Amino acid sequence: MLENYNEVLNIKDICAILRIGRKTAYHLLQDGEIPYRRIGRNYKIRKDAIIEYLNKN
């Protein structure tokens, strides 16, 4: 399912994977549902964090 994606994702990628909007994606990150790192203005999310989120929900 996620073979076409890099190991580190951005907001655009998680929106496509989860089929959600940008605002919802930012809420998931800010609420701690999905762990992330912020580098400057960019959000970086590990692919395994998305897989873990999908398995949990």
VEXTI-283566 format. One record per residue: residue number from 1; x, y, z of N, C-alpha, C in turn. Coordinates in steps of 0.001 Angstrom, whole numbers, padded with zeros to 6 digits, m for minus. Layout:
<nodes>
{NUM,{X,Y,Z},{X,Y,Z},{X,Y,Z}}
...
</nodes>
This chain:
<nodes>
{1,{000818,m001194,000000},{000000,000000,000000},{000866,001264,000000}}
{2,{001872,001290,000848},{002699,002488,000960},{004077,002305,000317}}
{3,{004226,001314,m000524},{005524,001036,m001140},{006008,002192,m002010}}
{4,{005104,002958,m002576},{005466,004046,m003482},{005929,005306,m002760}}
{5,{005849,005304,m001439},{006209,006490,m000663},{007579,006315,m000019}}
{6,{008262,007441,000222},{009545,007436,000925},{009332,007069,002385}}
{7,{010434,006846,003094},{010368,006523,004522},{009951,007732,005359}}
{8,{010217,008928,004863},{009819,010157,005554},{008815,010884,004672}}
{9,{007659,011171,005253},{006555,011766,004509},{006349,013220,004913}}
{10,{005585,013929,004101},{005207,015299,004435},{003683,015378,004522}}
{11,{003163,016555,004769},{001720,016737,004931},{000960,016302,003681}}
{12,{001461,016667,002532},{000799,016303,001272},{000673,014790,001147}}
{13,{001722,014070,001531},{001706,012608,001454},{000668,012003,002403}}
{14,{000648,012471,003653},{m000316,011859,004582},{m001754,012209,004218}}
{15,{m001966,013356,003605},{m003311,013691,003122},{m003743,012695,002045}}
{16,{m002838,012361,001160},{m003155,011409,000089},{m003363,010005,000646}}
{17,{m002517,009596,001581},{m002610,008247,002148},{m003900,008076,002944}}
{18,{m004194,009042,003798},{m005366,008939,004680},{m006644,009485,004046}}
{19,{m006488,010121,002874},{m007623,010737,002170},{m008353,011737,003055}}
{20,{m007557,012661,003592},{m008081,013714,004455},{m007568,015051,003944}}
{21,{m008129,016112,004450},{m007684,017452,004080},{m006481,017890,004898}}
{22,{m005861,018977,004457},{m004669,019501,005146},{m004984,019899,006589}}
{23,{m006124,020518,006782},{m006493,020973,008124},{m006643,019788,009080}}
{24,{m007262,018729,008624},{m007420,017521,009444},{m006064,016895,009725}}
{25,{m005187,016883,008736},{m003842,016324,008920},{m003091,017106,009997}}
{26,{m003151,018425,009933},{m002480,019239,010953},{m003074,018983,012335}}
{27,{m004386,018779,012424},{m005018,018484,013712},{m004519,017152,014268}}
{28,{m004377,016138,013421},{m003871,014844,013879},{m002460,014983,014440}}
{29,{m001641,015791,013803},{m000279,015997,014278},{m000268,016783,015585}}
{30,{m001007,017877,015630},{m001012,018733,016817},{m001625,018036,018034}}
{31,{m002598,017138,017801},{m003232,016420,018904},{m002411,015233,019381}}
{32,{m001297,014957,018714},{m000428,013857,019129},{m000837,012497,018613}}
{33,{m001801,012449,017732},{m002234,011169,017162},{m001131,010538,016307}}
{34,{m000387,011379,015608},{000703,010923,014749},{001955,011705,015144}}
{35,{003026,011001,015544},{004260,011719,015901},{004941,012316,014669}}
{36,{005603,013440,014866},{006238,014143,013747},{007428,014935,014252}}
{37,{008224,015405,013328},{009308,016352,013602},{009074,017561,012721}}
{38,{009342,018709,013262},{009199,019924,012473},{010592,020471,012185}}
{39,{010881,020640,010926},{012172,021183,010498},{011870,022474,009751}}
{40,{012135,023584,010417},{011768,024869,009838},{010259,024963,009739}}
{41,{009773,025161,008527},{008324,025228,008294},{007753,023898,007824}}
{42,{008598,022878,007703},{008180,021591,007152},{007928,020560,008245}}
{43,{006881,019796,008067},{006564,018700,008971},{007058,017413,008329}}
{44,{007770,016602,009104},{008296,015328,008623},{007700,014214,009474}}
{45,{007099,013238,008802},{006413,012154,009479},{006989,010837,008980}}
{46,{007357,009938,009904},{007881,008629,009508},{006758,007770,008952}}
{47,{007078,006981,007942},{006078,006110,007332},{005554,005092,008342}}
{48,{006437,004580,009224},{005952,003614,010210},{004969,004244,011191}}
{49,{005060,005552,011411},{004094,006226,012285},{002706,006211,011647}}
{50,{002657,006360,010335},{001367,006304,009626},{000813,004889,009661}}
{51,{001673,003897,009459},{001242,002496,009498},{000714,002157,010882}}
{52,{001412,002617,011917},{000971,002391,013296},{m000379,003064,013544}}
{53,{m000558,004279,013059},{m001821,004996,013206},{m002957,004234,012521}}
{54,{m002697,003734,011332},{m003722,002989,010588},{m004079,001688,011308}}
{55,{m003114,001019,011866},{m003384,m000235,012608},{m004157,000022,013891}}
{56,{m003863,001161,014525},{m004531,001509,015783},{m006001,001859,015540}}
{57,{m006261,002527,014418},{m007625,002964,014131},{m008197,002039,013142}}
</nodes>
